[in-house]
Amino acid sequence: MHSDLIGKIEKARRYAQEPERVALDELKARFHGGNNEHNVTLREGAWNCDCEFFRVRRTCAHVMAMQKMFNPMLSEQAREAGLPIAEEHIAAHVS
């Protein structure tokens, strides 16, 4: 293997451990929910999901899961979008 490629592999490994280096501006994903697949998107700091709950509440479990997974890579607007109550409050009721 070429030494320059080995260096790039090592650098990539280091970068992968620092997700705050990445800023997600747009995202499109298929989310396999409990009953159906849903299309979740992020564009200009605004989330969208095609599930019924999102249409009514402007947030849903699919978006909240994506916010949690990608948190260090999201803008402040995208991290907080649709969160009607503090995450600590949610955690207290889930545990």
C-alpha distances in whole Angstrom, upper triangle without the diagonal:
4,6,9,7,7,11,12,11,13,16,16,17,19,21,21,24,26,27,30,27,28,31,32,35,35,34,35,34,36,37,38,42,44,46,44,41,42,40,39,39,38,40,41,41,43,42,44,44,46,47,51,51,49,52,54,53,50,47,46,44,41,41,42,39,37,38,37,34,33,35,33,32,36,38,41,43,41,41,44,45,48,48,52,52,50,47,48,51,49,48,51,52,49,49
4,5,5,6,9,10,11,13,14,16,17,19,20,21,24,25,27,29,26,27,30,31,34,34,34,35,35,37,38,40,43,45,47,45,42,42,41,40,39,38,39,40,40,43,42,44,44,46,48,52,52,49,52,55,53,50,48,47,45,42,42,42,40,37,38,38,34,33,35,33,31,35,37,40,42,40,40,44,45,48,48,52,52,50,47,49,52,50,48,52,53,50,50
4,5,5,6,9,10,11,12,14,15,17,18,20,22,23,25,27,25,26,29,31,33,34,34,36,36,38,39,40,43,46,48,46,43,43,41,40,39,38,39,40,40,42,42,44,44,47,48,52,52,49,52,55,53,50,47,47,45,42,42,42,39,37,38,37,34,32,34,31,30,34,36,39,41,39,39,43,44,47,47,51,51,49,46,47,50,49,47,50,52,49,49
4,5,5,6,9,10,11,12,14,16,16,18,21,21,23,25,22,23,26,28,30,31,31,33,33,36,37,39,42,45,47,45,41,41,39,38,36,35,36,36,37,40,39,41,42,44,46,50,50,47,50,52,50,47,45,45,43,40,39,40,38,35,36,35,32,30,32,29,28,31,33,36,39,37,37,41,42,44,45,49,49,47,44,46,49,47,46,49,51,48,48
4,5,5,6,9,10,10,12,14,15,16,19,20,22,24,21,22,25,26,29,29,29,30,30,33,34,36,39,41,43,41,38,38,36,35,34,33,34,35,35,38,37,39,39,42,43,47,47,44,47,50,48,45,43,42,40,37,37,37,35,32,33,33,29,28,30,28,26,30,32,35,37,35,35,39,40,42,43,46,47,45,42,44,47,45,43,47,48,46,45
4,5,5,6,9,10,11,13,14,15,17,19,21,23,21,22,26,27,30,30,30,31,31,33,34,36,39,41,43,42,39,39,37,36,35,34,35,36,36,38,38,40,40,42,44,48,47,45,48,50,48,45,43,42,40,37,37,37,34,32,33,32,29,28,30,27,26,30,32,35,37,35,35,39,40,42,43,46,46,44,41,43,46,44,42,46,47,44,44
4,5,5,6,9,10,11,12,14,16,17,19,21,19,20,24,25,28,29,29,31,31,34,35,36,39,42,44,42,39,39,37,35,34,33,34,34,34,37,37,39,40,42,44,47,47,44,47,49,47,44,42,42,40,37,36,36,34,32,32,31,28,27,28,25,24,28,30,33,35,34,33,37,38,41,41,45,45,42,40,41,45,43,41,45,46,44,43
4,5,5,6,9,10,10,12,14,15,17,19,16,17,21,22,25,26,25,27,28,30,31,33,36,39,41,39,36,36,34,32,31,30,30,31,31,34,33,35,36,39,41,44,43,41,44,46,44,41,39,39,37,34,33,34,31,29,29,29,25,24,26,23,22,25,27,30,33,31,31,34,36,38,38,42,42,40,38,39,43,41,39,43,44,42,42
4,5,5,6,9,10,11,13,15,16,19,17,17,21,22,25,26,25,27,26,29,29,31,34,36,39,37,34,34,32,31,30,29,30,31,31,34,33,35,35,38,39,43,42,40,43,45,43,40,38,37,35,32,32,32,29,27,28,27,24,23,25,22,21,25,28,31,33,30,30,34,35,37,37,41,41,39,36,38,41,39,37,41,42,40,39
4,5,5,6,9,10,11,13,15,18,16,17,21,23,26,27,26,28,28,30,31,33,35,38,40,39,36,35,34,32,31,30,32,32,32,34,34,36,36,39,40,44,43,41,44,46,44,41,38,38,35,33,32,32,30,28,28,27,24,23,24,22,21,25,27,30,32,30,30,33,35,38,37,41,41,38,35,37,40,38,37,40,42,39,38
4,5,5,6,9,10,11,13,15,13,14,18,20,23,24,24,27,27,29,30,32,34,37,40,38,35,34,33,31,29,28,29,29,29,32,31,34,35,37,39,42,41,39,42,44,42,39,36,36,34,32,31,31,28,26,26,25,22,21,22,19,19,22,24,27,30,28,27,31,33,35,35,39,39,36,34,35,39,37,36,39,41,38,38
4,5,5,6,9,10,11,14,12,12,16,18,21,22,21,23,23,26,26,28,31,34,36,34,31,31,29,27,26,25,26,27,26,29,28,31,31,34,35,39,38,36,39,41,39,36,33,33,31,29,28,28,25,23,23,23,20,18,20,17,16,20,23,25,28,26,25,29,30,33,33,37,37,34,32,33,37,35,33,37,38,36,36
4,6,5,7,9,11,14,13,14,18,19,22,23,22,24,24,26,26,28,30,33,35,34,31,31,30,28,27,26,28,29,28,30,29,31,32,35,36,39,38,36,39,41,39,36,33,33,30,28,28,27,25,23,23,22,19,18,19,17,17,21,23,26,28,26,25,29,31,33,32,36,36,33,31,32,35,33,32,35,37,34,34
4,5,5,7,10,12,11,13,17,19,22,24,23,26,25,28,28,30,32,34,37,36,33,32,31,29,28,26,28,28,27,30,29,32,33,36,37,40,38,36,39,41,39,36,33,33,31,29,28,27,25,23,23,22,19,18,19,16,16,20,22,24,27,25,24,28,30,32,32,35,35,32,29,31,34,33,31,34,36,34,33
4,5,5,7,9,7,9,13,15,18,20,20,22,23,25,26,28,30,33,35,34,31,30,28,26,25,23,24,24,23,26,26,28,30,33,34,37,36,33,36,38,36,33,31,30,29,27,25,25,23,20,20,19,17,15,16,13,13,16,19,21,24,22,21,25,27,29,29,33,33,30,28,29,33,31,30,33,35,33,33
4,5,6,9,9,9,13,14,18,19,18,20,20,22,22,24,26,29,32,30,28,27,26,23,23,21,23,24,23,25,24,27,27,30,31,34,33,31,34,36,34,31,28,28,26,24,23,22,20,18,18,17,14,13,14,12,12,16,18,21,23,21,20,24,25,28,27,31,31,29,26,27,31,29,27,31,32,30,30
4,6,9,9,11,14,16,20,21,20,23,22,24,24,26,27,30,33,32,29,29,27,25,24,23,25,25,24,26,25,28,28,32,32,35,34,32,35,37,34,32,29,28,26,24,23,22,20,18,18,16,14,13,14,11,12,16,19,21,23,21,20,23,25,28,27,30,30,27,24,25,29,27,26,29,31,28,28
4,5,6,8,12,14,17,19,19,22,22,25,24,27,28,31,33,32,30,29,27,24,23,21,23,23,21,24,24,27,28,31,32,35,33,31,34,35,33,30,27,27,26,24,22,22,20,18,17,16,14,12,12,9,10,13,16,18,21,19,18,21,23,26,25,29,28,26,23,24,28,27,25,29,31,29,28
4,5,6,9,10,14,16,15,18,18,21,21,23,25,28,30,29,26,25,23,20,19,17,19,19,18,20,20,23,24,27,28,31,30,27,30,32,29,26,24,24,22,21,19,18,17,14,13,13,11,8,9,6,6,10,13,15,18,16,14,18,20,23,22,26,25,23,21,23,26,25,23,27,29,26,27
4,5,7,10,13,16,16,19,20,23,23,26,27,30,32,31,28,26,25,21,20,17,18,18,16,19,20,23,24,28,29,32,30,27,30,32,29,26,24,24,23,22,19,19,18,15,14,13,12,9,9,5,5,9,10,12,15,14,13,16,19,22,21,25,24,22,20,22,25,24,23,27,29,27,28
4,7,10,13,15,16,20,21,24,24,27,29,32,34,33,30,28,26,23,21,18,19,18,17,21,21,24,26,29,31,34,32,29,32,34,31,28,26,27,26,24,22,21,20,18,16,17,15,12,12,8,7,11,12,15,17,16,16,19,21,24,24,28,28,26,24,26,29,28,27,31,32,31,31
4,6,9,12,13,16,17,21,21,24,26,29,31,30,26,25,22,19,17,15,15,15,15,18,18,21,23,26,28,31,29,26,29,31,29,26,24,24,23,21,19,19,18,15,14,15,13,10,11,8,5,8,10,14,16,14,14,18,19,22,22,26,27,25,23,25,28,27,26,30,31,30,31
4,6,9,11,14,16,20,21,24,25,29,31,29,26,23,21,17,15,12,12,12,11,14,15,18,20,24,26,28,27,24,26,28,26,23,21,22,22,20,17,18,17,14,13,15,13,10,10,8,5,6,7,11,12,11,12,15,16,19,20,24,24,23,22,25,27,26,26,29,31,29,30
4,6,7,11,13,16,17,21,22,26,27,25,22,20,17,14,11,9,9,10,9,12,12,15,17,20,22,25,24,21,23,26,24,20,19,20,20,17,14,16,15,12,11,13,12,8,10,9,6,6,8,11,12,9,11,14,14,17,19,22,24,23,21,24,26,25,25,29,30,28,30
4,7,11,13,17,18,22,24,27,28,26,23,20,17,14,10,7,6,6,7,10,11,14,16,19,22,25,24,20,22,25,23,19,19,20,21,18,15,17,17,14,13,16,15,12,13,13,9,8,8,12,11,9,12,15,14,17,19,22,24,24,23,26,28,26,27,31,31,30,32
4,7,10,14,16,19,21,25,26,23,20,17,13,11,7,5,5,7,8,9,10,11,14,16,19,22,22,18,20,23,22,18,17,18,19,16,14,16,16,13,13,16,15,12,14,14,11,10,11,14,13,10,13,16,14,17,19,22,25,25,23,27,28,26,27,31,31,29,32
4,7,10,12,16,17,21,22,20,16,14,10,8,5,5,7,10,10,10,9,10,12,14,17,20,20,17,19,22,21,17,16,16,17,13,11,14,14,10,11,14,13,10,13,14,11,10,13,15,14,11,13,16,15,16,19,22,24,24,22,26,27,25,26,29,29,27,30
4,7,10,13,15,19,20,17,13,11,7,6,4,7,9,12,13,12,10,10,10,12,15,18,19,16,17,21,20,17,16,16,16,12,11,15,14,11,13,16,14,13,16,17,15,14,16,19,17,14,16,18,16,17,20,23,25,26,24,27,28,26,27,30,30,28,30
4,6,10,12,16,16,14,10,8,6,5,6,9,12,15,15,14,11,11,10,11,13,17,17,15,17,20,20,17,16,15,14,10,10,13,12,9,13,15,13,12,16,18,15,15,18,20,19,15,17,19,17,18,20,23,25,25,23,26,27,24,25,29,28,25,28
4,6,9,13,13,10,6,6,5,6,9,12,15,19,18,17,13,12,10,10,12,15,16,15,17,20,20,18,16,14,13,10,11,14,13,11,14,16,14,15,18,21,19,18,21,23,22,18,19,21,19,19,21,24,26,26,24,27,28,25,25,29,28,25,27
4,6,10,11,8,5,5,6,7,10,13,16,20,19,17,13,12,9,10,10,14,14,13,16,19,18,17,14,12,10,7,9,12,10,9,13,14,12,14,17,20,18,18,21,22,21,18,18,20,18,18,19,22,23,24,21,24,25,21,22,25,24,21,24
4,7,8,6,4,6,9,10,14,17,20,24,22,20,17,15,12,12,11,15,15,15,18,20,20,19,16,13,11,9,12,14,12,12,16,16,15,17,20,22,22,21,24,26,25,21,21,23,21,20,21,24,25,25,23,26,26,22,22,26,24,21,23
4,6,5,6,7,10,11,15,17,21,24,22,20,17,15,12,12,10,13,12,13,16,18,17,17,14,11,9,7,11,12,11,12,15,16,15,17,20,23,23,22,25,25,24,21,20,22,20,19,19,21,22,23,21,23,23,20,20,23,21,18,21
4,6,8,10,14,15,18,21,25,28,26,24,20,18,15,14,12,14,13,15,18,19,19,19,16,13,10,10,14,15,13,15,18,18,18,20,22,26,26,25,28,28,27,24,23,24,23,21,21,23,23,24,22,24,23,20,20,23,20,17,20
4,7,10,13,15,19,22,25,28,27,24,21,18,15,13,11,12,13,15,17,18,19,19,17,14,12,12,16,17,16,17,20,21,20,23,25,28,28,27,30,30,29,26,25,26,24,22,23,24,26,27,25,27,26,23,23,26,23,20,23
4,6,10,12,16,19,23,26,25,22,19,16,12,11,9,11,13,14,16,18,18,18,17,14,13,11,14,17,15,16,19,20,20,22,24,27,26,26,28,29,27,24,24,25,23,21,23,24,26,27,25,28,28,24,25,27,25,23,25
4,7,10,13,17,20,23,22,20,16,14,10,9,9,12,14,14,16,18,19,18,16,13,13,10,13,15,14,14,18,19,18,19,22,25,24,23,26,27,25,22,22,24,22,20,22,24,26,27,25,28,28,24,25,28,26,23,26
4,6,10,13,16,20,19,16,13,10,7,6,6,10,11,11,12,15,16,15,13,11,11,8,10,13,13,12,15,17,16,17,20,23,22,20,23,24,22,19,20,21,18,17,19,21,23,25,23,26,26,23,24,27,25,23,26
4,7,10,13,17,16,14,11,8,6,6,8,12,13,11,13,16,16,14,13,12,12,9,10,14,13,12,14,17,16,16,19,22,20,18,20,22,20,17,18,20,17,17,19,21,24,25,23,27,27,24,25,29,27,25,28
4,7,10,14,13,11,7,6,4,7,9,12,13,10,12,15,15,12,11,10,11,7,7,11,11,9,11,14,13,13,15,18,16,15,17,18,16,13,14,16,14,13,16,19,21,22,20,24,24,21,23,26,25,23,26
4,7,10,10,8,6,5,6,9,12,15,15,12,13,17,16,13,12,12,14,10,9,12,13,10,11,15,14,13,15,17,15,13,14,16,14,11,13,15,13,13,16,19,22,22,21,25,25,23,24,28,27,25,28
4,7,6,6,5,6,9,12,15,17,17,13,15,18,16,13,12,13,15,12,9,12,13,10,10,14,13,11,13,15,12,10,11,13,11,8,11,12,10,12,15,18,20,21,20,24,25,22,24,27,27,26,28
4,5,5,7,8,12,14,17,19,19,16,17,19,18,14,15,16,18,16,13,15,17,13,13,17,17,14,15,16,13,11,11,13,11,9,12,14,12,14,17,20,22,23,22,26,27,25,27,30,30,29,32
4,6,9,11,15,17,20,22,21,18,18,21,19,16,16,18,20,18,15,17,18,15,14,18,18,15,15,16,13,11,9,11,9,8,12,13,11,14,17,20,22,22,22,26,27,26,27,31,31,30,33
4,7,10,14,17,19,21,20,16,17,19,17,13,13,16,17,16,12,14,16,13,11,15,15,13,12,14,12,8,7,8,5,4,8,9,8,11,13,16,18,19,19,22,23,22,24,27,27,27,29
4,7,10,14,16,17,16,12,13,16,14,10,11,13,15,14,10,12,15,12,11,15,16,14,14,16,14,11,10,11,8,6,10,10,7,9,12,15,17,18,18,22,23,21,23,26,26,25,28
4,7,10,12,14,13,10,11,14,12,8,8,10,12,10,7,10,12,10,9,13,14,13,13,16,14,11,12,13,10,7,10,10,7,8,11,14,17,18,17,21,21,19,21,25,24,23,26
4,7,9,11,11,7,9,12,11,8,8,9,12,10,8,11,13,11,12,15,16,15,16,19,17,15,15,16,14,11,13,13,10,10,13,15,18,20,19,23,23,21,23,26,25,24,27
4,6,8,9,6,8,11,11,9,8,8,10,7,7,11,12,11,13,15,16,16,17,21,19,17,18,19,17,14,15,16,13,11,14,16,19,21,20,23,23,20,22,25,24,22,26
4,7,9,7,7,11,12,10,11,10,12,10,10,14,15,14,16,19,19,19,21,24,23,21,22,23,20,17,19,19,16,15,17,19,22,24,23,26,26,23,25,28,26,24,28
4,6,6,7,9,10,10,9,8,10,9,10,13,14,14,16,18,19,20,21,25,24,22,23,24,21,18,19,19,16,14,16,18,20,22,21,25,24,21,23,25,23,22,25
4,5,5,7,9,10,10,9,11,11,12,15,16,17,19,21,22,23,24,27,27,24,25,25,23,20,21,20,17,15,17,17,20,23,22,25,24,21,23,25,23,22,26
4,5,5,6,8,7,6,9,10,11,12,14,15,16,18,20,21,22,25,25,22,24,23,21,18,19,18,15,12,14,14,16,19,18,22,20,17,20,22,19,19,22
4,5,5,5,5,5,9,9,8,11,13,13,14,17,18,19,19,23,22,19,20,20,17,15,16,15,12,9,12,12,15,18,18,21,20,17,20,22,20,20,23
4,6,6,8,9,12,12,12,14,17,17,17,20,22,22,23,26,25,22,22,22,19,17,19,17,14,11,14,15,18,21,21,24,23,20,23,26,24,23,27
4,6,8,9,13,14,13,15,18,19,19,21,23,24,24,27,27,24,24,23,20,19,20,18,15,11,14,13,16,19,20,23,21,19,22,24,22,22,26
4,5,7,11,12,11,12,15,16,16,18,21,21,21,24,24,21,21,20,17,16,16,14,12,8,10,9,12,16,16,19,18,16,19,21,19,19,23
4,7,11,11,9,11,14,14,14,16,19,19,18,22,21,18,18,17,14,13,14,12,9,6,9,9,13,16,16,20,18,17,20,22,20,20,24
4,7,8,6,7,10,11,11,13,15,16,16,19,19,16,17,16,14,12,12,10,8,5,7,8,11,14,13,17,16,14,16,19,18,17,21
4,5,5,6,9,10,11,12,14,16,16,20,20,17,19,18,16,14,14,13,11,8,9,11,13,15,14,17,16,13,15,18,16,15,19
4,6,5,6,9,10,10,12,14,15,19,19,17,19,19,18,15,14,14,13,11,11,13,14,15,13,16,15,12,13,16,15,13,16
4,6,5,6,9,10,11,12,14,17,17,16,18,18,17,14,13,14,13,12,12,15,16,17,15,18,18,15,16,19,18,16,19
4,5,5,6,9,10,10,11,15,14,12,14,15,13,10,10,11,9,9,10,13,14,15,14,17,17,15,16,19,19,17,20
4,5,5,6,9,10,10,14,14,12,14,14,13,10,9,10,9,8,8,11,12,12,10,13,14,11,12,16,15,14,16
4,5,5,6,9,10,13,14,13,16,16,16,12,11,12,13,12,12,15,15,15,12,15,16,13,13,17,16,14,16
4,5,5,6,8,11,11,10,13,14,14,10,9,12,12,12,12,16,17,16,14,17,18,16,16,20,20,17,20
4,6,5,5,9,9,8,10,11,11,7,6,8,9,10,10,14,14,13,11,15,16,14,15,18,19,17,19
4,6,5,9,10,10,13,13,14,11,8,10,12,13,11,15,15,13,10,13,15,13,12,16,17,15,16
4,6,8,9,10,13,14,15,12,10,13,14,15,15,18,18,17,14,16,19,16,15,19,20,17,19
4,6,5,6,10,12,13,10,9,12,13,15,15,19,19,18,15,18,20,18,18,22,22,20,22
4,5,5,8,9,11,9,6,10,12,14,13,17,17,15,13,15,18,16,16,20,21,19,21
4,6,8,9,12,11,9,12,14,17,16,20,20,17,15,18,21,20,19,22,24,22,23
4,7,10,12,9,9,13,14,17,17,21,21,20,18,20,23,22,21,25,26,25,26
4,6,8,6,6,9,11,14,14,18,19,17,16,19,21,20,20,24,25,24,25
4,5,5,6,9,10,14,14,17,18,17,17,20,22,21,22,25,26,26,27
4,6,5,6,8,12,12,15,15,14,14,17,19,19,20,23,24,24,26
4,6,5,6,9,10,13,15,15,15,18,20,19,21,24,24,24,27
4,6,5,9,10,13,15,15,14,18,19,18,20,23,23,23,25
4,6,9,8,12,13,12,11,14,16,15,16,19,20,20,22
4,6,6,9,10,9,10,13,14,14,16,18,19,19,21
4,6,9,11,12,12,16,16,15,18,20,20,20,23
4,6,9,11,11,15,15,13,16,19,18,18,21
4,6,7,8,11,11,10,13,15,15,15,18
4,7,9,12,10,10,13,15,14,16,19
4,6,8,7,7,11,12,12,13,16
4,5,5,7,9,10,11,13,15
4,5,5,6,9,10,10,12
4,5,5,6,9,10,11
4,5,5,7,9,10
4,5,5,6,9
4,5,5,6
4,6,6
4,6
4
